[in-house]
């Protein structure tokens, strides 16, 4: 029967502890891990049809010999105990592995040399056993293990912990370095970079060099082919206290981009900062906020700059959009594309275009007062006025007189357009002739929209009136 010890059970809930996953599972046979986890679930269920070695083996499609070997293995690790048919699980936090009886003479010299290097403390029997177990399990020569101990002491000091030494030994063994010659050669390679790495980590505010850092440094030098001066330069530009993982991320990014000199990297970072500043300025101009502007930069800003737009030209376009109540990036993108189509990519060109579009605003504002219309000047108003003054060449005095005639109408701009169109078609260009023709043109006004008036301006047009509006507001008046 499978059961849990008091330490392994917590309010009936079964937890696979991190200590098991990190320190035990990676080095166990896959079938042994299956047996451990399935047995753990049986212990939680207490009474189950599969609660025996025979049934567990059938459920996992294993033979009983493999299941028994797995239980013996976990018992040696101190995670289980077996008494007859009863199998008890222990917490990895309190596990005490069994110490095998090994030939003392086999590791006598290892013991002496390891203690010689780790002089700040006495190596315990359990620690020695951990070294022996790793050497036997991963087939690491004891002479190689001595070199690893010395290497770790050189890195971390003579009070280096046992788990750290075991971690370095596992990494080397898993990479195929198990003999003294192979391990010695590998560690000599790491030693070549040790002083440069110390300077790099020192620039980041770190004092200690560990095995992981050495491995990363070798990757930067051998695989990425960065010079030591470039690695140090990047480290100096990273915020002090940052992790070595951040430095690795930066160097990996530069490697993928093909940037291998400090000058190119600095230029890239400066341009990158300017992109973020530009994104912030654009969003401020539009009156919006995005916590992460990376998608905006990739989707919009870089392509805009790629079209040849000046940064200030983009900001001028954003300011234009804000005034038009067009606050989406897609709206700004449409404006930018229109500007590009007309060859307007500099700040001056964009501002000149905006000023040309708004060239009649002051006159229109006075016109709105005459017509008793409240609110800002709209694009439809600009289109009307550009048609009258630009395309039809109507004098301002004549437009103002038409406004006086339309002031009490339900649809004043539609009425004005009808009147001015009639005068234009009749060749009338002065007020005297316009006054004489006023009764004639009054009949061209279309009936007001039916229904209750609510203060809104209802406009209804003939086909001719509609066609008269379709003149680009950017068309030259010459």
C-alpha positions as CSV (number, residue, x, y, z in Angstrom):
1,X,0.0,0.0,0.0
2,X,1.2,3.5,-0.9
3,X,1.0,6.1,1.8
4,X,2.4,9.6,2.7
5,X,4.5,10.5,5.7
6,X,3.2,13.4,7.8
7,X,5.7,15.8,6.2
8,X,4.7,14.8,2.7
9,X,1.0,15.4,3.2
10,X,-0.6,18.9,3.5
11,X,-4.3,19.0,4.2
12,X,-4.9,16.1,1.9
13,X,-3.4,18.0,-1.1
14,X,-0.5,16.4,-2.9
15,X,2.4,18.7,-4.0
16,X,5.2,17.8,-6.3
17,X,7.8,20.0,-4.7
18,X,10.3,22.1,-6.6
19,X,13.2,20.4,-4.9
20,X,12.1,17.1,-6.4
21,X,11.7,18.6,-9.9
22,X,15.1,20.5,-9.8
23,X,17.3,18.1,-7.8
24,X,15.9,14.6,-8.3
25,X,13.8,14.3,-11.5
26,X,16.5,15.4,-14.1
27,X,18.9,12.7,-13.0
28,X,16.4,9.8,-12.7
29,X,15.3,7.3,-15.3
30,X,12.1,8.3,-17.1
31,X,10.3,5.1,-15.9
32,X,11.4,5.8,-12.4
33,X,9.8,9.2,-12.5
34,X,6.6,7.7,-13.8
35,X,6.5,5.3,-10.9
36,X,7.2,8.0,-8.4
37,X,4.4,10.3,-9.6
38,X,1.8,7.6,-10.1
39,X,2.6,6.1,-6.7
40,X,2.3,9.6,-5.2
41,X,-1.2,9.8,-6.6
42,X,-2.1,6.4,-5.2
43,X,-0.8,7.5,-1.8
44,X,-3.2,10.5,-2.0
45,X,-6.1,8.3,-2.9
46,X,-5.4,6.0,0.0
47,X,-7.7,3.1,-1.1
48,X,-7.5,2.4,-4.9
49,X,-7.8,-0.7,-7.1
50,X,-4.3,0.0,-8.4
51,X,-2.8,0.3,-4.9
52,X,-0.2,-2.5,-5.4
53,X,3.0,-3.0,-7.3
54,X,1.4,-5.5,-9.6
55,X,-1.5,-3.3,-10.6
56,X,0.7,-0.2,-10.8
57,X,3.0,-2.0,-13.2
58,X,0.1,-3.0,-15.4
59,X,-1.3,0.5,-15.4
60,X,2.0,2.0,-16.5
61,X,2.7,-0.8,-19.0
62,X,5.9,-1.9,-17.1
63,X,7.1,-5.1,-15.7
64,X,7.1,-5.5,-11.9
65,X,10.9,-5.7,-11.9
66,X,11.1,-2.2,-13.3
67,X,8.6,-0.9,-10.7
68,X,10.5,-2.6,-7.9
69,X,13.8,-1.2,-9.2
70,X,12.3,2.3,-9.3
71,X,11.1,2.0,-5.7
72,X,14.5,0.8,-4.6
73,X,16.1,3.8,-6.4
74,X,13.8,6.4,-4.7
75,X,14.4,4.7,-1.4
76,X,18.2,5.1,-1.9
77,X,17.5,8.8,-2.6
78,X,15.6,9.0,0.7
79,X,12.3,9.8,-0.9
80,X,10.6,6.5,-0.1
81,X,10.8,3.7,2.4
82,X,9.6,0.1,1.9
83,X,8.5,-2.3,4.6
84,X,6.8,-5.4,3.2
85,X,3.9,-4.2,1.0
86,X,3.9,-0.7,2.6
87,X,5.6,2.0,0.6
88,X,5.9,5.4,2.3
89,X,6.7,8.7,0.6
90,X,8.9,11.3,2.3
91,X,9.1,15.0,1.5
92,X,12.2,16.0,-0.5
93,X,12.8,18.7,2.1
94,X,13.4,16.1,4.8
95,X,14.8,13.3,2.7
96,X,17.9,11.5,3.9
97,X,19.6,9.5,1.1
98,X,21.1,6.2,2.1
99,X,24.9,6.2,2.2
100,X,26.2,3.3,0.2
101,X,29.1,1.3,1.4
102,X,31.8,2.1,-1.0
103,X,35.4,1.1,-1.2
104,X,37.2,3.7,1.0
105,X,40.4,3.3,-0.9
106,X,38.7,4.3,-4.2
107,X,38.0,7.8,-3.0
108,X,40.6,8.2,-0.3
109,X,42.8,10.5,-2.5
110,X,39.7,12.4,-3.7
111,X,38.7,13.0,-0.1
112,X,42.2,14.3,0.8
113,X,42.5,16.7,-2.2
114,X,38.9,18.0,-2.0
115,X,39.3,18.8,1.7
116,X,42.7,20.5,0.8
117,X,40.9,22.9,-1.5
118,X,37.8,23.4,0.6
119,X,39.7,24.5,3.6
120,X,37.2,26.9,5.2
121,X,35.0,24.1,6.5
122,X,34.9,20.4,7.1
123,X,33.4,18.3,4.4
124,X,30.6,16.2,5.9
125,X,30.0,12.5,5.2
126,X,26.7,13.3,3.4
127,X,28.5,15.7,1.1
128,X,31.2,13.2,0.3
129,X,28.4,10.7,-0.5
130,X,26.8,13.2,-2.9
131,X,30.1,13.5,-4.7
132,X,30.5,9.7,-4.8
133,X,27.0,9.2,-6.1
134,X,27.4,11.7,-8.9
135,X,30.7,10.3,-9.9
136,X,29.3,6.8,-10.1
137,X,26.0,7.7,-11.7
138,X,27.5,10.0,-14.4
139,X,30.8,8.1,-14.7
140,X,33.0,11.0,-13.7
141,X,36.6,10.2,-12.8
142,X,37.6,11.2,-9.3
143,X,40.6,13.1,-10.7
144,X,38.1,15.1,-12.9
145,X,36.0,15.8,-9.8
146,X,39.0,17.2,-8.0
147,X,39.6,19.6,-10.9
148,X,36.0,20.7,-10.7
149,X,36.3,21.3,-6.9
150,X,39.4,23.4,-7.5
151,X,37.7,25.4,-10.3
152,X,34.7,26.1,-8.1
153,X,36.9,27.2,-5.2
154,X,38.7,29.6,-7.6
155,X,35.4,31.1,-8.7
156,X,33.5,31.2,-5.4
157,X,36.0,30.9,-2.6
158,X,37.0,28.0,-0.4
159,X,33.6,28.0,1.4
160,X,31.9,27.2,-1.9
161,X,28.7,25.1,-1.4
162,X,28.4,21.4,-2.3
163,X,25.2,22.0,-4.5
164,X,27.2,24.5,-6.6
165,X,30.1,22.1,-7.2
166,X,27.6,19.3,-8.0
167,X,25.8,21.6,-10.5
168,X,29.1,22.4,-12.3
169,X,30.0,18.7,-12.4
170,X,26.6,17.7,-13.8
171,X,26.8,20.4,-16.5
172,X,30.2,19.2,-17.6
173,X,29.2,15.5,-17.5
174,X,26.1,16.1,-19.5
175,X,28.2,17.9,-22.1
176,X,30.4,14.8,-22.3
177,X,33.3,16.0,-20.1
178,X,34.0,13.2,-17.6
179,X,37.7,12.4,-17.7
180,X,40.4,14.4,-16.1
181,X,41.9,15.3,-19.4
182,X,38.6,16.5,-20.9
183,X,37.5,18.4,-17.9
184,X,40.9,20.0,-17.5
185,X,40.9,21.1,-21.1
186,X,37.4,22.5,-20.8
187,X,38.1,24.4,-17.6
188,X,41.3,25.8,-19.1
189,X,39.1,27.3,-21.8
190,X,36.9,28.9,-19.2
191,X,40.0,30.3,-17.5
192,X,41.0,32.2,-20.6
193,X,37.9,34.4,-20.3
194,X,37.9,34.7,-16.5
195,X,39.7,38.1,-16.2
196,X,37.7,39.6,-19.0
197,X,34.5,38.3,-17.5
198,X,35.3,39.7,-14.1
199,X,35.7,43.2,-15.7
200,X,32.4,42.8,-17.5
201,X,30.5,41.7,-14.4
202,X,32.2,44.5,-12.4
203,X,30.9,47.1,-14.9
204,X,27.4,45.7,-14.0
205,X,28.1,46.0,-10.2
206,X,28.7,42.3,-9.7
207,X,31.6,40.9,-7.7
208,X,31.4,37.2,-8.2
209,X,31.9,35.1,-11.3
210,X,30.0,31.8,-11.5
211,X,30.0,28.9,-13.9
212,X,26.9,30.1,-15.7
213,X,28.5,33.4,-16.4
214,X,31.6,31.7,-17.7
215,X,29.5,29.6,-20.1
216,X,27.6,32.6,-21.3
217,X,30.9,34.5,-21.9
218,X,32.2,31.7,-23.9
219,X,29.1,31.7,-26.1
220,X,29.5,35.5,-26.7
221,X,33.1,35.0,-27.6
222,X,33.1,31.8,-29.6
223,X,29.6,31.4,-31.0
224,X,28.7,35.1,-31.4
225,X,32.2,36.3,-32.1
226,X,32.0,39.5,-30.1
227,X,35.3,41.1,-29.0
228,X,36.0,41.5,-25.3
229,X,35.9,45.3,-25.7
230,X,32.4,45.2,-27.2
231,X,31.1,42.9,-24.5
232,X,32.5,45.2,-21.9
233,X,31.0,48.3,-23.7
234,X,27.5,46.8,-23.7
235,X,27.8,45.8,-20.0
236,X,28.8,49.4,-19.2
237,X,25.7,50.7,-20.9
238,X,23.4,48.4,-19.0
239,X,21.9,49.6,-15.7
240,X,24.1,48.6,-12.7
241,X,22.6,45.7,-10.8
242,X,21.0,44.2,-13.9
243,X,21.2,40.4,-14.3
244,X,23.6,38.6,-16.6
245,X,20.5,37.3,-18.4
246,X,19.8,40.9,-19.5
247,X,23.3,41.3,-20.9
248,X,22.9,38.0,-22.7
249,X,19.6,39.2,-24.1
250,X,21.2,42.4,-25.4
251,X,24.1,40.6,-27.0
252,X,21.9,38.0,-28.5
253,X,19.8,40.7,-30.1
254,X,22.8,42.5,-31.5
255,X,24.1,39.1,-32.8
256,X,20.8,38.5,-34.7
257,X,20.9,42.0,-36.1
258,X,24.5,41.6,-37.2
259,X,25.8,44.5,-35.0
260,X,29.4,43.6,-33.9
261,X,31.0,47.0,-33.3
262,X,30.5,49.4,-30.4
263,X,29.8,52.3,-32.8
264,X,27.0,50.5,-34.7
265,X,25.5,49.3,-31.4
266,X,25.5,52.8,-29.9
267,X,23.9,54.2,-33.1
268,X,21.2,51.5,-33.0
269,X,20.5,52.3,-29.3
270,X,20.4,56.0,-29.9
271,X,18.0,55.5,-32.9
272,X,15.9,53.2,-30.7
273,X,15.6,55.9,-28.0
274,X,14.6,58.4,-30.6
275,X,11.9,56.1,-31.8
276,X,10.5,55.8,-28.3
277,X,10.6,59.6,-27.9
278,X,8.9,60.0,-31.3
279,X,6.2,57.5,-30.3
280,X,5.6,59.3,-27.0
281,X,5.4,62.7,-28.8
282,X,3.0,61.4,-31.4
283,X,0.7,59.9,-28.8
284,X,0.8,63.1,-26.8
285,X,-0.2,65.1,-29.9
286,X,-3.1,62.7,-30.5
287,X,-4.1,62.8,-26.9
288,X,-3.7,59.0,-26.4
289,X,-1.5,56.8,-24.2
290,X,-0.1,53.3,-24.9
291,X,1.9,51.6,-22.1
292,X,3.8,49.5,-24.7
293,X,4.7,51.4,-27.9
294,X,6.7,48.6,-29.5
295,X,3.8,47.5,-31.8
296,X,3.2,51.2,-32.7
297,X,6.8,51.6,-33.7
298,X,6.9,48.4,-35.7
299,X,3.6,48.9,-37.4
300,X,3.5,52.6,-38.1
301,X,6.5,54.7,-37.1
302,X,9.3,52.7,-38.8
303,X,7.3,52.4,-42.1
304,X,6.6,56.2,-42.0
305,X,10.3,57.0,-41.5
306,X,11.0,54.4,-44.2
307,X,8.9,56.5,-46.6
308,X,11.2,59.4,-46.0
309,X,9.2,61.5,-43.6
310,X,10.9,63.8,-41.2
311,X,10.0,63.2,-37.5
312,X,8.7,66.7,-37.2
313,X,6.6,66.2,-40.3
314,X,4.9,63.2,-38.6
315,X,4.3,65.3,-35.5
316,X,2.8,68.0,-37.7
317,X,0.4,65.4,-39.2
318,X,-0.5,64.1,-35.7
319,X,-1.3,67.7,-34.6
320,X,-3.5,68.1,-37.7
321,X,-5.3,64.8,-36.8
322,X,-5.9,65.9,-33.2
323,X,-7.5,69.1,-34.4
324,X,-9.7,67.0,-36.7
325,X,-10.7,64.7,-33.8
326,X,-8.9,61.8,-35.6
327,X,-7.2,60.2,-32.6
328,X,-6.5,56.7,-33.9
329,X,-3.1,55.7,-35.3
330,X,-4.9,54.3,-38.3
331,X,-6.3,57.7,-38.9
332,X,-2.9,59.3,-38.8
333,X,-1.6,56.5,-41.0
334,X,-4.2,57.4,-43.7
335,X,-3.2,61.1,-43.5
336,X,0.5,60.1,-43.8
337,X,-0.2,57.9,-46.8
338,X,-2.1,60.7,-48.4
339,X,0.7,63.2,-47.8
340,X,3.2,60.7,-49.2
341,X,1.1,60.3,-52.3
342,X,1.4,64.1,-52.8
343,X,5.1,64.1,-52.2
344,X,4.8,66.0,-48.9
345,X,7.3,64.5,-46.4
346,X,9.0,67.5,-44.7
347,X,7.7,69.5,-41.8
348,X,7.4,72.6,-43.9
349,X,5.5,70.9,-46.7
350,X,3.0,69.3,-44.2
351,X,2.5,72.6,-42.4
352,X,2.1,74.5,-45.7
353,X,-0.5,71.9,-46.8
354,X,-2.4,72.2,-43.5
355,X,-2.3,76.0,-43.7
356,X,-3.5,75.9,-47.4
357,X,-6.4,73.7,-46.3
358,X,-7.3,76.1,-43.5
359,X,-6.6,79.3,-45.6
360,X,-10.3,80.4,-45.4
361,X,-10.9,79.6,-41.7
362,X,-10.9,83.2,-40.5
363,X,-13.4,84.1,-43.2
364,X,-15.5,81.1,-42.5
365,X,-15.6,81.8,-38.8
366,X,-17.1,85.3,-39.5
367,X,-19.5,83.6,-41.9
368,X,-20.7,81.2,-39.2
369,X,-21.5,84.2,-37.0
370,X,-23.6,85.8,-39.8
371,X,-25.4,82.5,-40.2
372,X,-25.9,82.1,-36.4
373,X,-24.1,78.7,-36.5
374,X,-22.2,77.8,-33.4
375,X,-19.2,75.5,-33.2
376,X,-15.8,75.0,-34.9
377,X,-15.1,75.3,-38.6
378,X,-15.7,71.9,-40.2
379,X,-14.3,70.2,-43.4
380,X,-17.7,70.6,-45.1
381,X,-17.5,74.4,-44.5
382,X,-14.0,74.5,-45.9
383,X,-15.1,72.5,-49.0
384,X,-18.0,74.9,-49.6
385,X,-15.8,78.0,-49.2
386,X,-13.0,76.6,-51.3
387,X,-15.5,76.0,-54.1
388,X,-17.0,79.5,-53.9
389,X,-13.8,81.5,-53.5
390,X,-11.3,79.1,-55.2
391,X,-13.0,77.4,-58.0
392,X,-15.8,79.9,-58.8
393,X,-13.7,83.0,-58.0
394,X,-16.6,84.6,-56.1
395,X,-15.6,87.9,-54.3
396,X,-15.8,87.9,-50.6
397,X,-18.4,90.7,-50.7
398,X,-20.6,88.5,-52.8
399,X,-20.2,85.5,-50.5
400,X,-21.0,87.7,-47.5
401,X,-24.2,89.0,-49.2
402,X,-25.3,85.4,-49.9
403,X,-24.8,84.7,-46.2
404,X,-27.1,87.6,-45.3
405,X,-29.7,86.1,-47.6
406,X,-29.3,82.7,-46.0
407,X,-29.1,83.8,-42.3
408,X,-32.8,82.9,-41.6
409,X,-32.9,79.7,-43.7
410,X,-33.2,76.2,-42.2
411,X,-30.2,75.0,-44.2
412,X,-28.1,78.1,-44.7
413,X,-25.0,76.6,-46.3
414,X,-27.2,74.6,-48.8
415,X,-29.1,77.8,-49.6
416,X,-25.9,79.8,-50.0
417,X,-24.5,77.2,-52.3
418,X,-27.6,77.3,-54.5
419,X,-27.6,81.1,-54.7
420,X,-23.9,81.3,-55.5
421,X,-24.2,78.5,-58.0
422,X,-27.0,80.4,-59.8
423,X,-24.9,83.6,-59.8
424,X,-21.9,81.8,-61.0
425,X,-23.8,80.2,-63.9
426,X,-25.3,83.6,-64.7
427,X,-21.9,85.3,-64.7
428,X,-22.8,87.6,-61.7
429,X,-19.8,88.9,-59.9
430,X,-20.9,92.1,-58.1
431,X,-23.5,92.8,-55.4
432,X,-25.7,95.2,-57.6
433,X,-26.4,92.5,-60.1
434,X,-26.8,90.0,-57.4
435,X,-29.4,92.0,-55.6
436,X,-31.3,92.4,-58.9
437,X,-31.2,88.7,-59.4
438,X,-32.0,87.7,-55.8
439,X,-35.7,87.0,-56.4
440,X,-34.8,84.8,-59.4
441,X,-32.3,82.6,-57.4
442,X,-34.4,82.4,-54.3
443,X,-36.6,79.8,-56.1
444,X,-33.6,77.4,-56.4
445,X,-33.5,76.8,-52.7
446,X,-34.7,73.2,-52.0
447,X,-37.3,72.7,-49.3
448,X,-36.0,72.2,-45.8
449,X,-35.9,68.7,-44.5
450,X,-39.3,67.7,-43.1
451,X,-39.6,67.0,-39.4
452,X,-39.2,68.8,-36.2
453,X,-36.2,71.2,-36.1
454,X,-33.8,70.5,-33.2
455,X,-31.1,73.1,-33.8
456,X,-29.2,70.9,-36.2
457,X,-28.6,72.0,-39.8
458,X,-30.3,69.7,-42.3
459,X,-28.8,70.0,-45.8
460,X,-30.4,68.7,-49.0
461,X,-28.7,69.0,-52.4
462,X,-29.5,68.7,-56.0
463,X,-27.1,66.6,-58.1
464,X,-25.5,69.7,-59.5
465,X,-25.0,71.1,-56.0
466,X,-23.4,67.9,-54.8
467,X,-21.1,67.7,-57.8
468,X,-20.0,71.3,-57.2
469,X,-18.5,70.2,-53.8
470,X,-16.2,67.6,-55.2
471,X,-13.2,69.8,-55.6
472,X,-10.1,68.8,-53.6
473,X,-9.4,71.3,-50.9
474,X,-5.7,71.2,-51.8
475,X,-6.3,72.2,-55.4
476,X,-4.3,75.2,-56.4
477,X,-6.3,78.4,-56.9
478,X,-4.0,79.7,-59.7
